Amino acid sequence: MENRGRVPLRFALVAAAALLALWLLRRALAPFFVAMVLAYLLGPLVDRLSRRLGRSWSVVAVMIGFVAVITGILMALGPWLVDQGERLVASLPRWKQALDARFLPWFQAHPAWQVRLEQGLDGLDPALLFRGLQATGGGVLGCFLDLLALILVPLILYYLLLEGSGLVHTLRDLAPPRHRERLDRMAAAIHQRLGGYIRGQAAVAAAMGVFHGLAFTILGVPYAWLLGLVAGISNVVPYSPYLTALPPALILAYLDASRGGHLLSIAAVFIAVQKVESFYFTPVWVGRASRLHPLEVLLALTAFGFWFGVLGLIFAVPLAVVLKVVLEEVLADYKAHPWFGDAA
């Protein structure tokens, strides 16, 4: 007779194979992840409408409204983004002249650094960049797969909003009955925390995009709202705006004939806005829902970013939420064990 407390080897091998398949097919599963995030964002609205319209009609109404909002945003921002991109490309020769005017005399006075820079530029391989683009989805096949994923997301989202609870119950039936109570408790905690994190993070990203755009506009930074949009989107990965938005803002302001004091003002205002996000928006809108300490977030970013690269940075906090719920259950078992208490 097999030990009921131990998972049979064949079942463990099947579970390991399933996890390996999920990892190998992670790119193909990208539409499912996107649809899952959207389901967390739209799910509460569907739940409210379903009390009056029924589940099916509520899902249809919410999806139509969501598509209408996204279409309106794209129609409003699309021409502006194209105009900003064209202006940026057209201004590149002027930026090059500004770079030459600012740095060429210094390099002429320090020829060793000029030689190092030229060697570094000569070492850049355009073919390597092209291969990197191909690896991230470039080429005809990559474009076709991206288009297919874009088409699949609304379909997957529809079924998740309509039958998501049924899918959860199907997975629940696969667990041994003696473990279902604990799994229900863990699944409820994960669902609540992930939903709060995703909705809060979306709100924080939107707020940061607006605040940084306003701050850059007031300070006279070129392409202020474009940089604000970059800061808002990159805020999905905590602390990344310091790398994606602040350096370009300082460089553009410097090339726009700004003085050192102005650059310090830009950096100070940017850091101040980020501190408002760190001390208020993220703790209130995100932290209370995810129940993660800032040190836990940093640890998750470092660990998952080191292991899985960019994907690890994007999914670090959601994975940390799941791991923390599991760890809380393990710690509860540890504290309830006789070895931990006086009974030992």
Secondary structure, DSSP 8 states (H G I E B T S, - for coil): ---TTS--HHHHHHHHHHHHHHHHTTTTTHHHHHHHHHHHHHHHHHHHHHHHH-HHHHHHHHHHHHHHHHHHHHHHHHHHHHHHHHHHHHTHHHHHHHHHHHHHHHHHH-HHHHHHHHHHHHT--HHHHHHHHHHTT-HHHHHHHHHHHHHHHHHHHHHHHHHHHHHHHHHHHTS-GGGHHHHHHHHHHHHHHHHHHHHHHHHHHHHHHHHHHHHHHHHT-TTHHHHHHHHHHHTTSTTTHHHHTHHHHHHHHHHTT--HHHHHHHHHHHHHHHHHIIIIIIIIIIIHHHT--HHHHHHHHHHHHHHHHHHHHHHHHHHHHHHHHHHHHHHHHHHHSTTTSTT-
